[in-house]
Amino acid sequence: MFSRFNSEQSALLASNIFLTGGGVNIDGFSTRVENEVRMNRPFQSQIGVSVANDPIFDAWRGAASFASSEESQ
């Protein structure tokens, strides 16, 4: 995936990975994502993986908030 972007953009993407959804609750999932990304980035690249506070419902809450905003009308 990172090959689709220039080096500056791919570095920014790799340092700002946000995980959400029920699958995030699988033991070791975030570590696995970080390790997979690290294997596909240059040596000593900055990798940042964060997990939603409530992975199951945060995406729904964000979509509901957007749907009720003027921006979505």
Backbone as a chain_set.jsonl record, in Angstrom:
{"seq": "MFSRFNSEQSALLASNIFLTGGGVNIDGFSTRVENEVRMNRPFQSQIGVSVANDPIFDAWRGAASFASSEESQ", "coords": {"N": [[0.805, -1.174, 0.0], [1.92, 1.262, 0.764], [3.587, 1.857, -1.317], [2.14, 3.234, -3.184], [2.28, 5.873, -2.641], [4.252, 8.906, -2.304], [7.514, 9.177, -0.716], [7.407, 10.92, 1.507], [4.65, 11.117, 2.046], [4.02, 8.407, 2.547], [5.543, 7.939, 4.827], [4.234, 9.594, 6.642], [1.708, 8.361, 6.702], [2.415, 5.812, 7.769], [3.157, 6.524, 10.302], [0.838, 7.204, 11.52], [-1.332, 5.279, 12.058], [-4.551, 4.173, 12.58], [-6.602, 2.053, 14.348], [-9.727, 0.469, 14.278], [-12.897, -1.116, 14.948], [-14.402, -4.376, 15.441], [-12.522, -6.467, 15.082], [-10.155, -5.509, 16.056], [-10.041, -6.159, 18.685], [-8.975, -8.671, 18.886], [-6.571, -10.655, 20.412], [-3.295, -9.453, 20.315], [-3.552, -8.2, 17.856], [-3.045, -5.429, 17.181], [-0.301, -5.335, 17.604], [0.524, -7.137, 15.678], [-0.233, -5.767, 13.327], [1.466, -3.535, 13.534], [3.984, -4.838, 13.395], [3.833, -5.975, 10.812], [3.682, -3.68, 9.222], [6.118, -2.502, 9.878], [7.888, -4.323, 8.72], [7.61, -3.676, 6.093], [8.556, -1.171, 5.686], [11.21, 1.293, 5.428], [14.303, 0.709, 7.228], [14.333, 1.611, 10.628], [12.152, 3.329, 10.432], [9.575, 5.556, 11.5], [6.879, 4.276, 13.19], [3.527, 4.372, 13.952], [0.914, 3.151, 15.764], [-2.347, 3.245, 16.803], [-5.189, 2.498, 18.859], [-8.728, 2.592, 18.775], [-10.712, 3.999, 21.42], [-13.109, 2.674, 22.012], [-13.4, 0.224, 20.163], [-15.481, -1.199, 18.898], [-17.781, 0.428, 18.756], [-16.966, 3.059, 18.14], [-16.582, 3.794, 15.396], [-19.217, 3.733, 14.469], [-20.324, 5.744, 16.073], [-18.926, 7.989, 15.11], [-19.834, 8.039, 12.439], [-22.573, 8.43, 12.882], [-22.534, 10.926, 14.096], [-21.529, 12.492, 11.999], [-23.594, 12.09, 10.125], [-25.673, 13.462, 11.297], [-24.861, 16.031, 11.11], [-24.646, 19.351, 9.656], [-22.941, 19.37, 7.528], [-23.253, 16.957, 6.197], [-25.6, 17.177, 4.859]], "CA": [[0.0, 0.0, 0.0], [2.764, 2.454, 0.876], [4.233, 2.137, -2.601], [1.262, 4.112, -3.966], [2.495, 7.244, -2.186], [5.663, 9.305, -2.277], [8.147, 8.803, 0.558], [6.915, 11.779, 2.589], [3.273, 10.715, 2.358], [4.005, 7.071, 3.144], [6.072, 8.069, 6.19], [3.147, 10.165, 7.442], [0.709, 7.305, 6.879], [2.944, 4.773, 8.652], [3.273, 7.031, 11.671], [-0.505, 7.566, 11.999], [-2.271, 4.194, 11.773], [-5.623, 4.131, 13.578], [-7.348, 0.809, 14.234], [-11.057, 0.441, 14.882], [-13.692, -2.268, 14.521], [-14.363, -5.509, 16.361], [-11.322, -7.274, 14.912], [-9.051, -4.923, 16.83], [-10.046, -6.789, 20.009], [-8.266, -9.95, 18.843], [-5.284, -10.558, 21.119], [-2.098, -9.277, 19.511], [-3.845, -7.636, 16.536], [-2.332, -4.168, 16.945], [1.119, -5.678, 17.504], [0.702, -7.769, 14.363], [-0.275, -4.699, 12.322], [2.715, -2.776, 13.652], [5.084, -5.662, 12.883], [3.683, -6.096, 9.361], [4.039, -2.385, 8.636], [7.557, -2.33, 10.087], [8.601, -5.166, 7.749], [7.456, -3.101, 4.761], [9.043, 0.209, 5.709], [12.668, 1.361, 5.578], [14.864, 0.504, 8.557], [14.178, 2.681, 11.623], [11.031, 4.225, 10.13], [8.656, 5.83, 12.599], [5.612, 3.573, 13.027], [2.605, 4.719, 15.028], [-0.357, 2.43, 15.705], [-3.203, 3.503, 17.963], [-6.45, 1.76, 18.837], [-9.884, 3.364, 19.238], [-11.1, 3.762, 22.814], [-14.17, 1.673, 21.972], [-13.283, -0.175, 18.763], [-16.715, -1.73, 18.318], [-18.788, 1.453, 18.51], [-16.444, 4.378, 17.765], [-16.857, 4.082, 13.986], [-20.638, 4.042, 14.378], [-20.534, 7.067, 16.675], [-18.42, 8.989, 14.172], [-20.756, 8.094, 11.296], [-23.818, 9.021, 13.356], [-22.271, 12.343, 14.304], [-21.438, 13.103, 10.68], [-24.922, 12.037, 9.495], [-26.552, 14.468, 11.887], [-24.269, 17.353, 10.946], [-25.028, 20.125, 8.461], [-21.989, 19.027, 6.49], [-23.717, 15.785, 5.441], [-26.894, 17.471, 4.206]], "C": [[0.867, 1.264, 0.0], [3.423, 2.831, -0.443], [3.398, 3.051, -3.498], [1.503, 5.593, -3.67], [3.975, 7.599, -2.261], [6.215, 9.051, -0.878], [7.655, 9.642, 1.739], [5.507, 11.37, 3.014], [3.235, 9.346, 3.04], [4.572, 7.09, 4.565], [4.996, 8.622, 7.123], [2.072, 9.114, 7.713], [1.179, 6.259, 7.886], [3.024, 5.244, 10.101], [1.922, 7.377, 12.289], [-1.542, 6.51, 11.642], [-3.268, 4.113, 12.924], [-6.471, 2.897, 13.337], [-8.682, 0.914, 14.946], [-11.817, -0.738, 14.305], [-13.476, -3.443, 15.459], [-13.106, -6.351, 16.272], [-10.129, -6.785, 15.71], [-8.946, -5.582, 18.206], [-9.362, -8.15, 20.03], [-6.894, -9.756, 19.499], [-4.129, -10.458, 20.131], [-2.324, -8.624, 18.158], [-3.04, -6.373, 16.257], [-0.825, -4.403, 16.827], [1.414, -6.292, 16.146], [0.707, -6.721, 13.261], [1.026, -3.911, 12.352], [3.893, -3.559, 13.073], [5.032, -5.796, 11.366], [4.087, -4.8, 8.656], [5.551, -2.183, 8.731], [8.37, -3.136, 9.065], [8.563, -4.572, 6.339], [7.899, -1.648, 4.658], [10.565, 0.201, 5.812], [13.089, 1.202, 7.039], [14.752, 1.769, 9.398], [13.111, 3.715, 11.257], [10.175, 4.401, 11.379], [7.323, 5.151, 12.291], [4.737, 3.943, 14.216], [1.272, 4.028, 14.83], [-1.13, 2.753, 16.97], [-4.542, 2.812, 17.756], [-7.554, 2.662, 19.39], [-10.196, 3.026, 20.694], [-12.147, 2.667, 22.919], [-14.259, 1.17, 20.534], [-14.58, -0.648, 18.116], [-17.684, -0.612, 17.938], [-18.259, 2.809, 18.054], [-16.716, 4.741, 16.312], [-18.322, 4.446, 13.798], [-20.917, 5.438, 14.936], [-20.063, 8.183, 15.74], [-19.345, 9.149, 12.98], [-22.066, 8.738, 11.698], [-23.667, 10.518, 13.561], [-22.203, 13.075, 12.977], [-22.81, 13.174, 10.016], [-25.846, 13.1, 10.04], [-26.006, 15.893, 11.754], [-24.79, 18.053, 9.682], [-24.16, 19.757, 7.269], [-22.48, 17.868, 5.615], [-24.998, 16.04, 4.671], [-26.722, 17.858, 2.762]], "O": [[0.558, 2.228, -0.702], [3.776, 3.99, -0.659], [3.916, 3.587, -4.479], [0.987, 6.462, -4.372], [4.839, 6.723, -2.28], [5.457, 8.743, 0.042], [7.503, 9.125, 2.846], [5.211, 11.288, 4.206], [2.496, 9.154, 4.006], [4.118, 6.326, 5.417], [4.863, 8.171, 8.26], [1.584, 8.998, 8.837], [0.414, 5.862, 8.765], [2.962, 4.43, 11.023], [1.857, 7.794, 13.445], [-2.535, 6.822, 10.985], [-2.885, 3.999, 14.089], [-7.003, 2.712, 12.243], [-8.758, 1.39, 16.079], [-11.42, -1.297, 13.283], [-12.483, -3.495, 16.184], [-12.66, -6.898, 17.281], [-9.207, -7.547, 16.004], [-7.881, -5.564, 18.823], [-9.187, -8.727, 21.104], [-6.161, -8.819, 19.179], [-4.004, -11.278, 19.222], [-1.38, -8.501, 17.377], [-2.417, -6.261, 15.201], [-0.152, -3.74, 16.036], [2.441, -5.998, 15.535], [1.546, -6.768, 12.361], [1.62, -3.649, 11.307], [4.708, -3.0, 12.34], [6.068, -5.738, 10.703], [4.754, -4.827, 7.621], [6.184, -1.744, 7.771], [9.416, -2.68, 8.602], [9.385, -4.922, 5.491], [7.642, -0.982, 3.655], [11.149, -0.795, 6.239], [12.335, 1.518, 7.958], [15.045, 2.867, 8.925], [13.165, 4.852, 11.725], [10.072, 3.496, 12.208], [6.709, 5.416, 11.257], [5.168, 3.835, 15.363], [0.575, 4.282, 13.847], [-0.63, 2.56, 18.078], [-4.968, 2.573, 16.626], [-7.341, 3.402, 20.351], [-9.968, 1.902, 21.141], [-12.08, 1.824, 23.813], [-15.101, 1.636, 19.767], [-14.752, -0.507, 16.906], [-18.341, -0.696, 16.901], [-19.05, 3.644, 17.614], [-17.049, 5.89, 16.021], [-18.639, 5.369, 13.048], [-21.66, 6.216, 14.338], [-20.735, 9.205, 15.602], [-19.617, 10.27, 12.552], [-22.624, 9.521, 10.929], [-24.57, 11.29, 13.236], [-22.761, 14.164, 12.841], [-23.158, 14.19, 9.413], [-26.715, 13.594, 9.322], [-26.622, 16.845, 12.231], [-25.306, 17.411, 8.767], [-24.608, 19.829, 6.125], [-22.159, 17.807, 4.428], [-25.432, 15.184, 3.9], [-27.706, 18.134, 2.075]]}, "num_chains": 1, "name": "protein.A"}
